[in-house]
Amino acid sequence: MPDNTIASRASADFKRARFKAFFNDVWAALSGRPKTLLSYDEIREKLSIGGPIYRGVEVVDIKKISGSLNRYHEFDRAFLPKHDKTASRWQRVNRAFYDDISLPAVVLYKVGEVYFVVDGHHRVSVAREQGQLFIDAEVRECATKVSITADLRPEDLTVLGQKVEFLKRSQLDMLRPEANIKLNIPDGFMRMLEHIAVHRYFMGIDLKRDIPEDEAVMHWYDTVYLPIINVIQESDVLKNFPDKTEGDLYLWVLDRQHYLAEHEKHPLQAPDLAAREFIENKDDKPNRA
């Protein structure tokens, strides 16, 4: 293909990509969907991730590349260029596509199910625009206590950061590896730590001995949290609260129980009974959100 033809196509491709980026901005504003790339530094700070550990060259699903080490302001979540100043470099990479020139593998950090570009932003952008589904990448994986996915919103990081703190302090992921508590309520995990502390205190009174923290965590999970979750799952009540999780409803159950005990002098119930009572009165507005 003649050079002037390739140059024209590369220029047209960039203009099309910029138009798509503009359209994505408009759609994101109307829909509330995330439009910006995730910042690796912010993820590292809030989720206390470890690593990175070199995993070698892999074939990576391009749609799972949703973040950047240091250029997250230059591309949107679909890796479309946000500024005209990237035109020259973007078009050079795009010309290599038309000339069938092999480019080096991009370099990515992996956190959970999300990949962050360390080197190769323009290669990822051009590959997506040209319809590639996968890309060769040198991958370095970072350990994390919570799983994140490519649709992560920046505002979700506050809750996930609290979950990391909850797991650090409770060690629930070590004591009960099958546990996977999810919350949307901003202060929910901190409230769960309070629940465990209170549970430990009353265990000590009942058993007349000091209770190790790990024993209290396991006993709370087995005898308080799980019974409530089991009732919630059996009742299918979650369909009435599409923006909430099982963990959110657990908090609502205890909020309601404590409210009734304090203000209406109802005796505290066993966790499963409290959950059933909550479900029977699910139209009542929860005391806390």
Secondary structure as GFF3:
##gff-version 3
##sequence-region A 1 289
A	DSSP	alpha_helix	3	31	.	.	.	ID=ss1
A	DSSP	beta_strand	38	39	.	.	.	ID=ss2
A	DSSP	alpha_helix	40	47	.	.	.	ID=ss3
A	DSSP	beta_strand	53	61	.	.	.	ID=ss4
A	DSSP	three_ten_helix	62	64	.	.	.	ID=ss5
A	DSSP	beta_strand	65	68	.	.	.	ID=ss6
A	DSSP	three_ten_helix	84	86	.	.	.	ID=ss7
A	DSSP	alpha_helix	87	98	.	.	.	ID=ss8
A	DSSP	beta_strand	106	111	.	.	.	ID=ss9
A	DSSP	beta_strand	114	119	.	.	.	ID=ss10
A	DSSP	alpha_helix	121	129	.	.	.	ID=ss11
A	DSSP	beta_strand	134	142	.	.	.	ID=ss12
A	DSSP	three_ten_helix	154	156	.	.	.	ID=ss13
A	DSSP	alpha_helix	157	170	.	.	.	ID=ss14
A	DSSP	alpha_helix	172	175	.	.	.	ID=ss15
A	DSSP	alpha_helix	188	207	.	.	.	ID=ss16
A	DSSP	alpha_helix	213	220	.	.	.	ID=ss17
A	DSSP	pi_helix	221	225	.	.	.	ID=ss18
A	DSSP	alpha_helix	226	235	.	.	.	ID=ss19
A	DSSP	three_ten_helix	237	240	.	.	.	ID=ss20
A	DSSP	alpha_helix	246	263	.	.	.	ID=ss21
A	DSSP	alpha_helix	271	280	.	.	.	ID=ss22
###
